[in-house]
Amino acid sequence: MTAELEGAGLPTAMISAIGPVAAELGAARVLRGIKIPHPCGDPGLDSARDHDLRLRIVRGALHAVTTAVAKPTLFDPVAPS
């Protein structure tokens, strides 16, 4: 789906725990998710730390969609900035 949206001129960012596979399937911008059942957070964390993690993922996605890419690119929103 992301490849179709990108082809229509809409930048997308896919969040996936298996980023290399998503990139190989044609997603232009892929953010490394946390776990397969919980790519956008970690229910094992306390609420404050989970909120911080989710915020970094959303900010990472916003950064990804504003970044021009020529080929599938992996972004890591969890890495320290």
N, C-alpha and C positions, 0 to 999 in steps of 0.2 A: 504494500500500500504506500509506503514512503517513497518508493521509486516512482510511482504514478503521480503522487503529489509534487515531487521534485520536478518531474517532466512537465508538469503544468505551470511551473514557475513558483511554487510555494515551498519555501525552505522548511525542512522538517528535521526533528531530532528524535531518534528512537532510543528509548531507555531499555537496556537488555542486560541480563546477567551473563549472557553468552554473546558478548559484543562482536568477536571475530566472525561468528556465524551470521549475525545480522548484517555485518559489512559485506560478507561474501554473497549474501542474498540481494544486495543492491541498495541497502540503506546508505545514504550519503554521509550522515552524521550520526554516530552511535555513541551514547553515553554508557559507561559501565554502570550497570545496576548492582544491587547489593546481593540478593539471593534470587533464585528462580521463582519461588512463590511470593517473594516480596521485593521486587526490583526497585521500588521507590521508598524504601524505609526498612527499618529493622525493629519488629515488635519485641525483640529481646532487650532493647535499650530502654532506659527510663524515658519518660515523656519529653523531657527537655533535650536530651541528646538525640532522640529520634526526630524531634522537630528541627534541630540544627542540621541533621543529616538530610532530611527532606528538603530543607531550604537550600542546601548546597546543591542538591540534585536539580531542583527547579532553576536555580541560577546558572548551573552548568548547561542546562537545556537552552536557556535564553542566550547564553554566550555562544553555544553551538549554532543556533539558527541565524545568528548575526555574523558568523564566520564563513567567508567564502571558501569552498573546497573544490578541488578538481577531481578528487577520487574519494572513495569511502575513507572516512577519517574517524578514529576512535578518540573520544574525549573521556577524561577521568574526573568527574565532579567531586570525588572524595579526596583526591590529592590536595594537600595544602596549597594555597595560592601564594 
